[in-house]
């Protein structure tokens, strides 16, 4: 039944979203790791931007983990009726972690007789919650697409996804891919179509899970990734996916000393988008406050 005129319609979280929220509230480690894998790079970039060179990579790494660990507490206070976007909610918690770190540094400086750091001058929107800018929103959107691609890669298998990666993400011709794989162009087309269908499905799943507002649900269509496309729109879809991967490549930082771990398979999508899971460092090992 339609709501009476003038009555606001409150957002209703989808089942995948509420299930994920339930897992966070239950303090499931797998849910925390999932957030870290998908959004850790976005948080590290944002924290580094706020730090303006005053905090080093180890502190950025620690704060990004503290942000995600804080979600298990913050999720209890999340009110979907307020209509906040998932990206805005994540940013607000990251900002809280950052302010806490700067407060600790201010306390150290006051204790040493030095002038305390002015948060009013240095922090973004220090008087309230930060406002997400277009760059941050784009990074969160791309992180969701990357998560969907990783899920599709796991489902498709190495060989099929290699064909999709070469043909769609790297823009190679069907003939070139067929020759490289010692198969026919028709087989290449069938494999690409199968993986594309999986990617579409995982995009829907991912954006449904990580969306607190109807506006976020509509992001796929606005960015050329229509969940239910008309016939003949595959080329546009492929181009939109490739554009996201290209942005991720350009945005990825160069890690001077990446943590040691299992080497990803040669040529896998993980080499482009999978972030390492760093272990939390001893607080004593953080760089000295400036």
C-alpha positions as a Markdown table, in Angstrom:
| # | Residue | x | y | z |
|---|---|---|---|---|
| 1 | Unk | 0.0 | 0.0 | 0.0 |
| 2 | Unk | 1.4 | 3.5 | -0.9 |
| 3 | Unk | 2.4 | 5.7 | 1.9 |
| 4 | Unk | 0.1 | 8.7 | 2.5 |
| 5 | Unk | 1.3 | 12.0 | 0.9 |
| 6 | Unk | 3.8 | 13.8 | 2.9 |
| 7 | Unk | 4.9 | 10.7 | 4.9 |
| 8 | Unk | 8.6 | 10.0 | 4.4 |
| 9 | Unk | 9.5 | 6.5 | 3.2 |
| 10 | Unk | 12.1 | 5.0 | 5.4 |
| 11 | Unk | 14.9 | 2.9 | 3.7 |
| 12 | Unk | 14.5 | -0.8 | 4.2 |
| 13 | Unk | 17.8 | -2.7 | 4.3 |
| 14 | Unk | 17.9 | -5.8 | 2.0 |
| 15 | Unk | 18.4 | -9.3 | 3.3 |
| 16 | Unk | 22.0 | -9.5 | 2.3 |
| 17 | Unk | 22.7 | -6.2 | 4.0 |
| 18 | Unk | 20.9 | -7.1 | 7.2 |
| 19 | Unk | 22.7 | -10.5 | 7.2 |
| 20 | Unk | 26.1 | -8.8 | 6.9 |
| 21 | Unk | 25.1 | -6.3 | 9.6 |
| 22 | Unk | 24.2 | -9.3 | 11.8 |
| 23 | Unk | 27.6 | -10.9 | 11.2 |
| 24 | Unk | 29.3 | -7.6 | 12.2 |
| 25 | Unk | 27.2 | -7.4 | 15.4 |
| 26 | Unk | 28.1 | -11.0 | 16.2 |
| 27 | Unk | 31.8 | -10.0 | 15.9 |
| 28 | Unk | 32.5 | -12.6 | 13.2 |
| 29 | Unk | 36.2 | -12.4 | 12.2 |
| 30 | Unk | 35.3 | -13.4 | 8.7 |
| 31 | Unk | 33.1 | -10.3 | 8.3 |
| 32 | Unk | 35.9 | -8.0 | 9.6 |
| 33 | Unk | 38.3 | -9.6 | 7.1 |
| 34 | Unk | 35.8 | -9.2 | 4.3 |
| 35 | Unk | 35.6 | -5.4 | 5.0 |
| 36 | Unk | 39.4 | -5.2 | 5.3 |
| 37 | Unk | 39.9 | -7.0 | 1.9 |
| 38 | Unk | 37.3 | -4.9 | 0.1 |
| 39 | Unk | 37.7 | -1.4 | 1.7 |
| 40 | Unk | 41.1 | -1.4 | 3.5 |
| 41 | Unk | 42.8 | 0.3 | 0.5 |
| 42 | Unk | 40.2 | 3.0 | 0.4 |
| 43 | Unk | 40.5 | 3.7 | 4.1 |
| 44 | Unk | 44.3 | 3.8 | 3.9 |
| 45 | Unk | 44.2 | 6.3 | 1.1 |
| 46 | Unk | 41.7 | 8.5 | 3.0 |
| 47 | Unk | 43.6 | 8.4 | 6.2 |
| 48 | Unk | 46.9 | 9.3 | 4.4 |
| 49 | Unk | 45.1 | 12.2 | 2.8 |
| 50 | Unk | 43.9 | 13.5 | 6.1 |
| 51 | Unk | 47.4 | 13.0 | 7.6 |
| 52 | Unk | 49.0 | 15.4 | 5.1 |
| 53 | Unk | 52.4 | 13.7 | 5.7 |
| 54 | Unk | 52.1 | 14.0 | 9.5 |
| 55 | Unk | 51.5 | 10.2 | 9.9 |
| 56 | Unk | 53.5 | 7.5 | 8.3 |
| 57 | Unk | 52.4 | 4.3 | 6.5 |
| 58 | Unk | 52.6 | 2.2 | 9.7 |
| 59 | Unk | 50.2 | 4.5 | 11.5 |
| 60 | Unk | 47.9 | 4.6 | 8.5 |
| 61 | Unk | 47.9 | 0.8 | 8.4 |
| 62 | Unk | 47.1 | 0.6 | 12.1 |
| 63 | Unk | 44.3 | 3.3 | 11.9 |
| 64 | Unk | 42.6 | 1.5 | 9.0 |
| 65 | Unk | 42.5 | -1.7 | 11.0 |
| 66 | Unk | 41.2 | 0.2 | 14.1 |
| 67 | Unk | 38.5 | 1.7 | 11.9 |
| 68 | Unk | 37.2 | -1.7 | 10.7 |
| 69 | Unk | 37.5 | -3.1 | 14.2 |
| 70 | Unk | 35.4 | -0.2 | 15.5 |
| 71 | Unk | 32.6 | -1.2 | 13.1 |
| 72 | Unk | 31.5 | -4.0 | 15.4 |
| 73 | Unk | 30.7 | -1.4 | 18.0 |
| 74 | Unk | 29.5 | 1.3 | 15.7 |
| 75 | Unk | 27.1 | -1.0 | 13.8 |
| 76 | Unk | 25.0 | -1.2 | 17.0 |
| 77 | Unk | 24.3 | 2.5 | 16.7 |
| 78 | Unk | 23.6 | 2.5 | 13.0 |
| 79 | Unk | 20.1 | 3.7 | 12.2 |
| 80 | Unk | 19.0 | 2.9 | 8.6 |
| 81 | Unk | 16.1 | 5.3 | 9.1 |
| 82 | Unk | 18.5 | 8.2 | 8.8 |
| 83 | Unk | 19.3 | 7.2 | 5.2 |
| 84 | Unk | 23.1 | 7.5 | 5.6 |
| 85 | Unk | 25.1 | 5.9 | 2.8 |
| 86 | Unk | 27.4 | 3.0 | 3.5 |
| 87 | Unk | 30.3 | 5.0 | 2.2 |
| 88 | Unk | 29.4 | 8.0 | 4.5 |
| 89 | Unk | 29.1 | 5.7 | 7.5 |
| 90 | Unk | 32.5 | 4.1 | 6.8 |
| 91 | Unk | 34.1 | 7.5 | 6.4 |
| 92 | Unk | 32.7 | 8.8 | 9.7 |
| 93 | Unk | 34.2 | 5.9 | 11.6 |
| 94 | Unk | 37.6 | 6.4 | 9.9 |
| 95 | Unk | 37.4 | 10.1 | 10.8 |
| 96 | Unk | 36.8 | 9.2 | 14.4 |
| 97 | Unk | 39.8 | 6.9 | 14.5 |
| 98 | Unk | 42.0 | 9.6 | 12.9 |
| 99 | Unk | 40.9 | 12.2 | 15.4 |
| 100 | Unk | 41.6 | 9.8 | 18.2 |
| 101 | Unk | 45.1 | 9.4 | 17.0 |
| 102 | Unk | 45.7 | 13.1 | 16.6 |
| 103 | Unk | 44.3 | 13.6 | 20.1 |
| 104 | Unk | 46.8 | 11.1 | 21.5 |
| 105 | Unk | 49.6 | 13.0 | 19.7 |
| 106 | Unk | 48.3 | 16.3 | 21.1 |
| 107 | Unk | 48.4 | 14.8 | 24.6 |
| 108 | Unk | 52.0 | 13.8 | 24.1 |
| 109 | Unk | 53.0 | 17.2 | 22.9 |
| 110 | Unk | 51.2 | 18.9 | 25.8 |
| 111 | Unk | 53.0 | 16.6 | 28.2 |
| 112 | Unk | 56.3 | 17.6 | 26.8 |
| 113 | Unk | 55.6 | 21.2 | 27.1 |
| 114 | Unk | 55.0 | 21.8 | 23.4 |
| 115 | Unk | 52.0 | 23.5 | 21.8 |
| 116 | Unk | 49.2 | 21.1 | 21.2 |
| 117 | Unk | 48.2 | 20.3 | 17.6 |
| 118 | Unk | 45.2 | 22.3 | 16.4 |
| 119 | Unk | 42.5 | 20.0 | 15.1 |
| 120 | Unk | 40.4 | 23.0 | 14.0 |
| 121 | Unk | 43.1 | 24.0 | 11.6 |
| 122 | Unk | 44.2 | 20.6 | 10.3 |
| 123 | Unk | 41.3 | 18.2 | 10.4 |
| 124 | Unk | 38.6 | 18.0 | 7.7 |
| 125 | Unk | 35.3 | 19.2 | 9.1 |
| 126 | Unk | 36.6 | 18.9 | 12.6 |
| 127 | Unk | 33.4 | 20.4 | 14.0 |
| 128 | Unk | 31.4 | 17.5 | 12.7 |
| 129 | Unk | 31.4 | 14.4 | 10.5 |
| 130 | Unk | 33.4 | 14.7 | 7.3 |
| 131 | Unk | 31.6 | 15.1 | 4.0 |
| 132 | Unk | 32.6 | 12.5 | 1.4 |
| 133 | Unk | 34.0 | 14.0 | -1.8 |
| 134 | Unk | 33.7 | 12.7 | -5.3 |
| 135 | Unk | 37.1 | 11.1 | -5.3 |
| 136 | Unk | 36.3 | 9.1 | -2.1 |
| 137 | Unk | 32.9 | 8.0 | -3.4 |
| 138 | Unk | 34.5 | 6.9 | -6.7 |
| 139 | Unk | 37.0 | 4.8 | -4.7 |
| 140 | Unk | 34.3 | 3.1 | -2.7 |
| 141 | Unk | 32.4 | 2.3 | -5.9 |
| 142 | Unk | 35.5 | 0.9 | -7.5 |
| 143 | Unk | 36.2 | -1.2 | -4.4 |
| 144 | Unk | 32.7 | -2.8 | -4.6 |
| 145 | Unk | 33.3 | -3.6 | -8.3 |
| 146 | Unk | 36.7 | -5.1 | -7.4 |
| 147 | Unk | 35.1 | -7.3 | -4.8 |
| 148 | Unk | 32.6 | -8.5 | -7.3 |
| 149 | Unk | 35.3 | -9.3 | -9.8 |
| 150 | Unk | 37.3 | -11.3 | -7.2 |
| 151 | Unk | 34.2 | -13.3 | -6.4 |
| 152 | Unk | 33.5 | -13.9 | -10.1 |
| 153 | Unk | 37.2 | -15.0 | -10.6 |
| 154 | Unk | 36.9 | -17.6 | -7.8 |
| 155 | Unk | 33.6 | -19.0 | -9.2 |
| 156 | Unk | 34.8 | -19.0 | -12.9 |
| 157 | Unk | 38.1 | -20.8 | -12.4 |
| 158 | Unk | 41.6 | -19.6 | -13.5 |
| 159 | Unk | 41.4 | -20.5 | -17.2 |
| 160 | Unk | 37.9 | -19.0 | -17.9 |
| 161 | Unk | 38.7 | -15.8 | -16.0 |
| 162 | Unk | 42.0 | -15.5 | -17.8 |
| 163 | Unk | 40.1 | -15.4 | -21.1 |
| 164 | Unk | 37.8 | -12.7 | -19.7 |
| 165 | Unk | 40.7 | -10.7 | -18.3 |
| 166 | Unk | 42.6 | -10.8 | -21.6 |
| 167 | Unk | 39.5 | -10.1 | -23.8 |
| 168 | Unk | 37.7 | -7.5 | -21.6 |
| 169 | Unk | 40.0 | -6.1 | -19.0 |
| 170 | Unk | 43.1 | -5.9 | -21.2 |
| 171 | Unk | 41.2 | -5.2 | -24.4 |
| 172 | Unk | 42.9 | -7.8 | -26.6 |
| 173 | Unk | 41.2 | -9.0 | -29.7 |
| 174 | Unk | 39.2 | -12.3 | -29.8 |
| 175 | Unk | 41.7 | -13.6 | -32.4 |
| 176 | Unk | 44.7 | -12.8 | -30.3 |
| 177 | Unk | 43.2 | -14.4 | -27.2 |
| 178 | Unk | 42.2 | -17.5 | -29.2 |
| 179 | Unk | 45.7 | -18.0 | -30.5 |
| 180 | Unk | 47.3 | -17.5 | -27.1 |
| 181 | Unk | 44.9 | -20.0 | -25.6 |
| 182 | Unk | 45.1 | -22.4 | -28.5 |
| 183 | Unk | 41.4 | -22.4 | -29.0 |
| 184 | Unk | 38.8 | -20.9 | -31.3 |
| 185 | Unk | 37.3 | -17.4 | -31.3 |
| 186 | Unk | 33.9 | -19.0 | -30.8 |
| 187 | Unk | 35.1 | -20.7 | -27.6 |
| 188 | Unk | 36.6 | -17.4 | -26.4 |
| 189 | Unk | 33.3 | -15.7 | -26.9 |
| 190 | Unk | 31.4 | -18.4 | -25.0 |
| 191 | Unk | 33.8 | -18.2 | -22.1 |
| 192 | Unk | 33.7 | -14.4 | -22.0 |
| 193 | Unk | 29.9 | -14.5 | -22.0 |
| 194 | Unk | 29.8 | -17.0 | -19.1 |
| 195 | Unk | 32.2 | -15.0 | -17.0 |
| 196 | Unk | 30.4 | -11.8 | -17.8 |
| 197 | Unk | 27.1 | -13.3 | -16.5 |
| 198 | Unk | 28.9 | -14.2 | -13.3 |
| 199 | Unk | 30.3 | -10.7 | -12.9 |
| 200 | Unk | 26.8 | -9.2 | -13.3 |
| 201 | Unk | 25.5 | -11.5 | -10.6 |
| 202 | Unk | 28.3 | -10.8 | -8.2 |
| 203 | Unk | 27.9 | -7.0 | -8.8 |
| 204 | Unk | 24.3 | -7.2 | -7.8 |
| 205 | Unk | 25.2 | -9.2 | -4.7 |
| 206 | Unk | 28.0 | -6.9 | -3.7 |
| 207 | Unk | 26.2 | -3.6 | -4.2 |
| 208 | Unk | 23.1 | -5.1 | -2.4 |
| 209 | Unk | 25.2 | -6.1 | 0.6 |
| 210 | Unk | 27.2 | -2.8 | 0.9 |
| 211 | Unk | 24.3 | -0.3 | 0.4 |
| 212 | Unk | 22.4 | 1.5 | 3.1 |
| 213 | Unk | 20.4 | 3.7 | 0.7 |
| 214 | Unk | 18.4 | 3.4 | -2.5 |
| 215 | Unk | 20.8 | 5.9 | -4.1 |
| 216 | Unk | 23.7 | 3.4 | -3.6 |
| 217 | Unk | 21.6 | 0.6 | -5.2 |
| 218 | Unk | 21.3 | 2.8 | -8.3 |
| 219 | Unk | 25.0 | 3.3 | -8.7 |
| 220 | Unk | 25.5 | 0.4 | -11.0 |
| 221 | Unk | 23.1 | 1.7 | -13.7 |
| 222 | Unk | 24.5 | 5.2 | -13.4 |
| 223 | Unk | 28.0 | 3.9 | -14.1 |
| 224 | Unk | 27.2 | 1.8 | -17.1 |
| 225 | Unk | 26.9 | -1.5 | -15.2 |
| 226 | Unk | 23.2 | -2.0 | -15.6 |
| 227 | Unk | 22.2 | -5.2 | -13.7 |
| 228 | Unk | 19.4 | -6.1 | -16.2 |
| 229 | Unk | 20.7 | -4.9 | -19.6 |
| 230 | Unk | 18.9 | -5.0 | -22.9 |
| 231 | Unk | 20.3 | -7.2 | -25.6 |
| 232 | Unk | 23.4 | -5.9 | -27.3 |
| 233 | Unk | 24.7 | -3.9 | -24.3 |
| 234 | Unk | 27.5 | -6.3 | -23.5 |
| 235 | Unk | 30.1 | -4.1 | -25.2 |
| 236 | Unk | 29.2 | -1.1 | -23.1 |
| 237 | Unk | 29.2 | -3.2 | -19.9 |
| 238 | Unk | 32.6 | -4.6 | -20.7 |
| 239 | Unk | 34.0 | -1.1 | -21.4 |
| 240 | Unk | 32.6 | 0.1 | -18.0 |
| 241 | Unk | 34.2 | -2.8 | -16.1 |
| 242 | Unk | 37.5 | -2.2 | -17.9 |
| 243 | Unk | 37.4 | 1.5 | -17.0 |
| 244 | Unk | 37.0 | 0.7 | -13.3 |
| 245 | Unk | 40.0 | -1.7 | -13.4 |
| 246 | Unk | 42.0 | 0.9 | -15.1 |
| 247 | Unk | 41.2 | 3.4 | -12.4 |
| 248 | Unk | 42.2 | 0.9 | -9.7 |
| 249 | Unk | 45.5 | 0.3 | -11.5 |
| 250 | Unk | 46.2 | 4.1 | -11.6 |
| 251 | Unk | 45.2 | 4.5 | -7.9 |
| 252 | Unk | 47.2 | 1.5 | -6.5 |
| 253 | Unk | 50.1 | 2.7 | -4.4 |
| 254 | Unk | 53.6 | 1.3 | -4.8 |
| 255 | Unk | 54.5 | -0.6 | -1.6 |
| 256 | Unk | 58.3 | -0.3 | -0.9 |
| 257 | Unk | 58.4 | -3.3 | 1.4 |
| 258 | Unk | 55.2 | -5.4 | 1.1 |
| 259 | Unk | 54.5 | -8.0 | 3.7 |
| 260 | Unk | 55.6 | -11.5 | 2.8 |
| 261 | Unk | 52.8 | -13.9 | 2.0 |
| 262 | Unk | 51.6 | -16.5 | -0.5 |
| 263 | Unk | 52.4 | -15.3 | -4.0 |
| 264 | Unk | 49.3 | -14.9 | -6.2 |
| 265 | Unk | 48.9 | -17.0 | -9.3 |
| 266 | Unk | 50.7 | -15.6 | -12.3 |
| 267 | Unk | 48.3 | -13.3 | -14.2 |
| 268 | Unk | 45.5 | -13.5 | -11.7 |
| 269 | Unk | 43.3 | -10.5 | -11.1 |
| 270 | Unk | 44.6 | -10.6 | -7.5 |
| 271 | Unk | 47.9 | -9.2 | -8.7 |
| 272 | Unk | 46.1 | -6.1 | -9.7 |
| 273 | Unk | 43.5 | -5.6 | -6.9 |
| 274 | Unk | 44.2 | -7.9 | -4.0 |
| 275 | Unk | 45.6 | -6.1 | -1.0 |
| 276 | Unk | 47.9 | -7.7 | 1.5 |
| 277 | Unk | 46.5 | -8.2 | 5.0 |
| 278 | Unk | 49.1 | -6.6 | 7.3 |
| 279 | Unk | 49.4 | -7.6 | 10.9 |
| 280 | Unk | 48.9 | -4.9 | 13.5 |
| 281 | Unk | 52.1 | -3.5 | 14.5 |
| 282 | Unk | 53.3 | -3.0 | 18.1 |
| 283 | Unk | 52.3 | 0.6 | 19.2 |
| 284 | Unk | 55.9 | 1.2 | 20.2 |
| 285 | Unk | 57.0 | 0.6 | 16.6 |
| 286 | Unk | 54.9 | 3.5 | 15.2 |
| 287 | Unk | 56.8 | 6.4 | 13.8 |
| 288 | Unk | 57.5 | 9.2 | 16.3 |
| 289 | Unk | 54.8 | 11.9 | 16.5 |
| 290 | Unk | 55.8 | 15.1 | 14.7 |
